[in-house]
Amino acid sequence: MKNIKWYSVVGVTVVVLVTTMFIRVPLPSKGYFNFGDVAVVFAGLLLGRKFGAFAGGVGSALADVLGGFAIFAPLTFVAKGLEGLLAGFAKGKQGVMYHLFPLLGTISMAAIYFLGETFVAQYGGIATALSEVVPNLIQAAGGYVGGKLLFEMYARVFEKKREQALQTN
């Protein structure tokens, strides 16, 4: 983690923000379906626990504030921060743990939204929470698959560039 530069963390946080705001599909409540979870899982895999949590939580919460959904920002900060944190546990791992931690992250995101929407009246209550279970699980699955695929593509390109640099030296 020591070799992660501050501008990388800021850059990935902005990627989370922009990805979350880019395509928004309104849901029955005041929330929306988006592809930001792909960027949150990617952030965790790339940056690790601490910075994955920061990029996921801050980037997603800022997207809520800037996109007119400020009421969701605190819930989003917790849900996406935990998602990035758990995905970050997979950084450098192989095998089951590489797959398990991002999966736990995306499931925790859906669970936190369900709990938040259920117990906080301003989010809509149990009826709203139940109506968003399936969309949140679809978003979680898309974030898991998309984030891991994006990271795999990034890792392959980065590894090729590193090999080319080593061959020229």
C-alpha positions as YAML, in Angstrom:
chain: A
units: angstrom
residues:
- id: 1
  name: MET
  ca: [0.00, 0.00, 0.00]
- id: 2
  name: LYS
  ca: [2.94, 2.29, 0.49]
- id: 3
  name: ASN
  ca: [3.51, 2.62, -3.24]
- id: 4
  name: ILE
  ca: [-0.03, 3.82, -4.00]
- id: 5
  name: LYS
  ca: [0.14, 7.50, -4.86]
- id: 6
  name: TRP
  ca: [-2.48, 9.99, -3.68]
- id: 7
  name: TYR
  ca: [-3.31, 10.96, -7.26]
- id: 8
  name: SER
  ca: [-4.15, 7.33, -8.06]
- id: 9
  name: VAL
  ca: [-6.64, 7.29, -5.21]
- id: 10
  name: VAL
  ca: [-8.15, 10.61, -6.32]
- id: 11
  name: GLY
  ca: [-8.28, 9.40, -9.94]
- id: 12
  name: VAL
  ca: [-10.06, 6.17, -9.07]
- id: 13
  name: THR
  ca: [-12.44, 8.08, -6.79]
- id: 14
  name: VAL
  ca: [-13.32, 10.31, -9.74]
- id: 15
  name: VAL
  ca: [-13.81, 7.21, -11.92]
- id: 16
  name: VAL
  ca: [-16.28, 5.88, -9.33]
- id: 17
  name: LEU
  ca: [-18.07, 9.25, -9.27]
- id: 18
  name: VAL
  ca: [-18.33, 9.53, -13.06]
- id: 19
  name: THR
  ca: [-19.28, 5.89, -13.59]
- id: 20
  name: THR
  ca: [-22.01, 6.18, -10.99]
- id: 21
  name: MET
  ca: [-23.44, 9.31, -12.62]
- id: 22
  name: PHE
  ca: [-23.00, 8.23, -16.26]
- id: 23
  name: ILE
  ca: [-25.97, 5.89, -16.66]
- id: 24
  name: ARG
  ca: [-28.78, 6.19, -14.14]
- id: 25
  name: VAL
  ca: [-32.04, 4.29, -14.32]
- id: 26
  name: PRO
  ca: [-34.64, 5.55, -11.80]
- id: 27
  name: LEU
  ca: [-36.06, 2.99, -9.37]
- id: 28
  name: PRO
  ca: [-39.53, 2.98, -7.73]
- id: 29
  name: SER
  ca: [-38.10, 4.85, -4.74]
- id: 30
  name: LYS
  ca: [-36.00, 7.99, -4.92]
- id: 31
  name: GLY
  ca: [-32.89, 5.96, -5.84]
- id: 32
  name: TYR
  ca: [-31.48, 4.77, -9.14]
- id: 33
  name: PHE
  ca: [-29.75, 1.81, -10.78]
- id: 34
  name: ASN
  ca: [-26.23, 2.52, -12.02]
- id: 35
  name: PHE
  ca: [-22.94, 0.91, -13.06]
- id: 36
  name: GLY
  ca: [-20.86, 2.48, -10.30]
- id: 37
  name: ASP
  ca: [-20.43, -0.87, -8.55]
- id: 38
  name: VAL
  ca: [-18.18, -2.00, -11.38]
- id: 39
  name: ALA
  ca: [-15.86, 0.88, -10.50]
- id: 40
  name: VAL
  ca: [-16.16, 0.21, -6.75]
- id: 41
  name: VAL
  ca: [-15.12, -3.45, -7.10]
- id: 42
  name: PHE
  ca: [-12.34, -2.41, -9.48]
- id: 43
  name: ALA
  ca: [-11.18, 0.22, -6.95]
- id: 44
  name: GLY
  ca: [-10.97, -2.37, -4.19]
- id: 45
  name: LEU
  ca: [-9.06, -4.85, -6.32]
- id: 46
  name: LEU
  ca: [-6.67, -2.17, -7.53]
- id: 47
  name: LEU
  ca: [-6.15, -0.06, -4.42]
- id: 48
  name: GLY
  ca: [-6.76, -2.49, -1.57]
- id: 49
  name: ARG
  ca: [-8.93, -2.20, 1.52]
- id: 50
  name: LYS
  ca: [-8.35, 1.32, 2.82]
- id: 51
  name: PHE
  ca: [-8.23, 3.16, -0.49]
- id: 52
  name: GLY
  ca: [-10.89, 0.91, -2.06]
- id: 53
  name: ALA
  ca: [-13.21, 1.89, 0.79]
- id: 54
  name: PHE
  ca: [-12.35, 5.56, 0.32]
- id: 55
  name: ALA
  ca: [-12.86, 5.56, -3.46]
- id: 56
  name: GLY
  ca: [-16.08, 3.53, -3.24]
- id: 57
  name: GLY
  ca: [-17.63, 5.47, -0.38]
- id: 58
  name: VAL
  ca: [-16.58, 9.00, -1.26]
- id: 59
  name: GLY
  ca: [-16.97, 8.67, -5.05]
- id: 60
  name: SER
  ca: [-20.43, 7.14, -4.80]
- id: 61
  name: ALA
  ca: [-21.67, 9.52, -2.10]
- id: 62
  name: LEU
  ca: [-20.46, 12.51, -4.12]
- id: 63
  name: ALA
  ca: [-22.36, 11.14, -7.12]
- id: 64
  name: ASP
  ca: [-25.52, 11.12, -5.00]
- id: 65
  name: VAL
  ca: [-24.94, 14.69, -3.82]
- id: 66
  name: LEU
  ca: [-24.06, 16.06, -7.27]
- id: 67
  name: GLY
  ca: [-26.81, 14.04, -8.97]
- id: 68
  name: GLY
  ca: [-29.64, 15.38, -6.82]
- id: 69
  name: PHE
  ca: [-29.94, 12.39, -4.47]
- id: 70
  name: ALA
  ca: [-28.21, 13.86, -1.42]
- id: 71
  name: ILE
  ca: [-30.67, 12.14, 0.92]
- id: 72
  name: PHE
  ca: [-29.06, 8.81, -0.07]
- id: 73
  name: ALA
  ca: [-25.44, 10.02, 0.35]
- id: 74
  name: PRO
  ca: [-24.90, 8.80, 3.95]
- id: 75
  name: LEU
  ca: [-26.35, 5.37, 3.19]
- id: 76
  name: THR
  ca: [-24.39, 5.20, -0.06]
- id: 77
  name: PHE
  ca: [-21.17, 6.19, 1.71]
- id: 78
  name: VAL
  ca: [-21.52, 3.25, 4.10]
- id: 79
  name: ALA
  ca: [-22.76, 0.72, 1.51]
- id: 80
  name: LYS
  ca: [-20.22, 1.50, -1.19]
- id: 81
  name: GLY
  ca: [-17.40, 2.10, 1.29]
- id: 82
  name: LEU
  ca: [-17.91, -1.38, 2.76]
- id: 83
  name: GLU
  ca: [-18.18, -2.82, -0.74]
- id: 84
  name: GLY
  ca: [-14.82, -1.27, -1.68]
- id: 85
  name: LEU
  ca: [-13.28, -2.37, 1.63]
- id: 86
  name: LEU
  ca: [-14.33, -5.99, 1.23]
- id: 87
  name: ALA
  ca: [-13.32, -6.09, -2.44]
- id: 88
  name: GLY
  ca: [-9.99, -4.64, -1.32]
- id: 89
  name: PHE
  ca: [-9.32, -7.69, 0.84]
- id: 90
  name: ALA
  ca: [-8.92, -9.60, -2.45]
- id: 91
  name: LYS
  ca: [-6.00, -7.44, -3.60]
- id: 92
  name: GLY
  ca: [-3.06, -9.70, -4.26]
- id: 93
  name: LYS
  ca: [-5.03, -12.83, -3.38]
- id: 94
  name: GLN
  ca: [-5.61, -15.85, -5.59]
- id: 95
  name: GLY
  ca: [-8.10, -18.69, -5.61]
- id: 96
  name: VAL
  ca: [-11.24, -18.66, -3.53]
- id: 97
  name: MET
  ca: [-10.39, -15.49, -1.59]
- id: 98
  name: TYR
  ca: [-9.94, -13.50, -4.80]
- id: 99
  name: HIS
  ca: [-13.51, -14.37, -5.75]
- id: 100
  name: LEU
  ca: [-15.07, -14.42, -2.28]
- id: 101
  name: PHE
  ca: [-14.19, -10.95, -0.99]
- id: 102
  name: PRO
  ca: [-15.62, -8.95, -3.95]
- id: 103
  name: LEU
  ca: [-18.73, -11.15, -3.81]
- id: 104
  name: LEU
  ca: [-19.15, -10.39, -0.10]
- id: 105
  name: GLY
  ca: [-18.65, -6.71, -0.88]
- id: 106
  name: THR
  ca: [-21.40, -6.57, -3.47]
- id: 107
  name: ILE
  ca: [-23.80, -8.59, -1.32]
- id: 108
  name: SER
  ca: [-23.09, -6.30, 1.64]
- id: 109
  name: MET
  ca: [-23.92, -3.29, -0.55]
- id: 110
  name: ALA
  ca: [-27.36, -4.72, -1.36]
- id: 111
  name: ALA
  ca: [-27.95, -5.70, 2.27]
- id: 112
  name: ILE
  ca: [-27.01, -2.25, 3.60]
- id: 113
  name: TYR
  ca: [-29.36, -0.55, 1.14]
- id: 114
  name: PHE
  ca: [-32.14, -2.92, 2.18]
- id: 115
  name: LEU
  ca: [-31.58, -2.23, 5.88]
- id: 116
  name: GLY
  ca: [-31.18, 1.50, 5.36]
- id: 117
  name: GLU
  ca: [-34.31, 1.79, 3.26]
- id: 118
  name: THR
  ca: [-36.26, -0.36, 5.73]
- id: 119
  name: PHE
  ca: [-35.35, 1.40, 8.97]
- id: 120
  name: VAL
  ca: [-34.95, 4.99, 7.87]
- id: 121
  name: ALA
  ca: [-38.38, 6.38, 7.07]
- id: 122
  name: GLN
  ca: [-37.04, 9.09, 4.76]
- id: 123
  name: TYR
  ca: [-35.70, 6.35, 2.42]
- id: 124
  name: GLY
  ca: [-39.18, 4.87, 1.95]
- id: 125
  name: GLY
  ca: [-39.66, 2.07, 4.48]
- id: 126
  name: ILE
  ca: [-40.15, -1.66, 4.02]
- id: 127
  name: ALA
  ca: [-42.25, -1.40, 0.84]
- id: 128
  name: THR
  ca: [-39.54, 0.57, -0.94]
- id: 129
  name: ALA
  ca: [-36.79, -1.67, 0.43]
- id: 130
  name: LEU
  ca: [-38.57, -4.78, -0.83]
- id: 131
  name: SER
  ca: [-39.20, -3.23, -4.25]
- id: 132
  name: GLU
  ca: [-35.47, -2.57, -4.65]
- id: 133
  name: VAL
  ca: [-34.10, -5.96, -3.55]
- id: 134
  name: VAL
  ca: [-34.03, -7.40, -7.07]
- id: 135
  name: PRO
  ca: [-32.58, -4.28, -8.75]
- id: 136
  name: ASN
  ca: [-29.93, -4.01, -6.01]
- id: 137
  name: LEU
  ca: [-29.00, -7.68, -6.42]
- id: 138
  name: ILE
  ca: [-28.78, -7.22, -10.21]
- id: 139
  name: GLN
  ca: [-26.57, -4.19, -9.62]
- id: 140
  name: ALA
  ca: [-24.47, -6.23, -7.16]
- id: 141
  name: ALA
  ca: [-24.04, -9.07, -9.66]
- id: 142
  name: GLY
  ca: [-23.12, -6.64, -12.42]
- id: 143
  name: GLY
  ca: [-20.63, -4.89, -10.14]
- id: 144
  name: TYR
  ca: [-19.04, -8.18, -9.16]
- id: 145
  name: VAL
  ca: [-18.67, -9.54, -12.68]
- id: 146
  name: GLY
  ca: [-17.90, -6.19, -14.34]
- id: 147
  name: GLY
  ca: [-15.43, -5.03, -11.68]
- id: 148
  name: LYS
  ca: [-13.49, -8.27, -11.77]
- id: 149
  name: LEU
  ca: [-13.43, -8.33, -15.58]
- id: 150
  name: LEU
  ca: [-12.27, -4.72, -15.72]
- id: 151
  name: PHE
  ca: [-9.52, -5.46, -13.20]
- id: 152
  name: GLU
  ca: [-8.42, -8.55, -15.15]
- id: 153
  name: MET
  ca: [-8.17, -6.49, -18.35]
- id: 154
  name: TYR
  ca: [-6.26, -3.76, -16.52]
- id: 155
  name: ALA
  ca: [-3.88, -6.28, -14.95]
- id: 156
  name: ARG
  ca: [-3.14, -7.91, -18.31]
- id: 157
  name: VAL
  ca: [-2.42, -4.60, -20.01]
- id: 158
  name: PHE
  ca: [-0.32, -3.40, -17.08]
- id: 159
  name: GLU
  ca: [1.64, -6.66, -17.00]
- id: 160
  name: LYS
  ca: [2.33, -6.47, -20.76]
- id: 161
  name: LYS
  ca: [3.55, -2.88, -20.41]
- id: 162
  name: ARG
  ca: [5.78, -3.90, -17.51]
- id: 163
  name: GLU
  ca: [7.25, -6.79, -19.50]
- id: 164
  name: GLN
  ca: [7.88, -4.51, -22.47]
- id: 165
  name: ALA
  ca: [9.62, -1.96, -20.25]
- id: 166
  name: LEU
  ca: [11.82, -4.65, -18.74]
- id: 167
  name: GLN
  ca: [12.77, -5.98, -22.19]
- id: 168
  name: THR
  ca: [13.85, -2.55, -23.43]
- id: 169
  name: ASN
  ca: [16.07, -1.95, -20.38]
...
